[in-house]
């Protein structure tokens, strides 16, 4: 398995362990594909979601919503 970029590791380190465990597979998917970064929706709430998003450059994280 490829290592996570530093930005991904730093983001996950700021989360509670159970939140980091829930989101880590999305960060790993981003690394496995190597094309796109991670969009975080609902940060700071109980409904946080992470997804690989083609509008976010690989190795970067965007919190919030991206409107086309």
C-alpha positions as CSV (number, residue, x, y, z in Angstrom):
1,X,0.0,0.0,0.0
2,X,1.3,3.4,-0.9
3,X,1.8,5.9,1.9
4,X,-0.6,8.8,2.4
5,X,0.5,12.3,1.4
6,X,1.6,14.4,4.4
7,X,-1.6,16.6,4.0
8,X,-3.8,13.5,4.3
9,X,-1.9,12.2,7.4
10,X,-2.1,15.7,9.1
11,X,-5.8,16.0,8.4
12,X,-6.5,12.5,9.8
13,X,-4.3,13.2,12.9
14,X,-6.6,16.1,13.9
15,X,-9.7,13.9,14.0
16,X,-11.0,11.7,16.7
17,X,-9.8,8.1,16.2
18,X,-13.2,6.8,15.2
19,X,-13.7,9.6,12.7
20,X,-10.2,9.0,11.2
21,X,-10.9,5.3,10.9
22,X,-14.2,6.0,9.1
23,X,-12.6,8.4,6.6
24,X,-9.2,6.7,6.1
25,X,-10.5,4.4,3.3
26,X,-11.4,7.4,1.2
27,X,-7.9,8.9,1.5
28,X,-6.4,5.4,0.6
29,X,-8.7,5.3,-2.4
30,X,-7.3,8.7,-3.5
31,X,-3.8,7.5,-3.2
32,X,-4.5,4.2,-5.0
33,X,-6.0,6.0,-7.9
34,X,-3.4,8.9,-7.8
35,X,-5.6,11.3,-9.8
36,X,-7.8,13.3,-7.5
37,X,-7.9,14.7,-4.0
38,X,-10.5,14.4,-1.2
39,X,-13.6,16.6,-0.6
40,X,-14.8,16.7,3.0
41,X,-18.4,17.7,3.5
42,X,-20.0,18.4,6.9
43,X,-16.6,18.9,8.7
44,X,-17.2,19.7,12.4
45,X,-20.6,18.1,12.4
46,X,-21.8,14.6,13.2
47,X,-22.5,14.0,9.5
48,X,-19.0,14.3,8.1
49,X,-18.4,12.7,4.7
50,X,-15.3,12.2,2.6
51,X,-15.2,11.4,-1.1
52,X,-12.6,11.4,-3.9
53,X,-13.5,14.3,-6.1
54,X,-12.1,15.1,-9.6
55,X,-12.3,18.9,-8.8
56,X,-9.7,18.6,-6.0
57,X,-6.1,18.1,-7.1
58,X,-4.4,14.9,-5.9
59,X,-2.8,15.2,-2.5
60,X,-5.1,18.1,-1.5
61,X,-8.2,18.3,0.8
62,X,-11.1,20.7,0.3
63,X,-13.5,21.2,3.2
64,X,-17.0,22.3,2.3
65,X,-18.9,22.2,-0.9
66,X,-17.7,22.8,-4.5
67,X,-20.3,24.4,-6.7
68,X,-20.0,24.0,-10.4
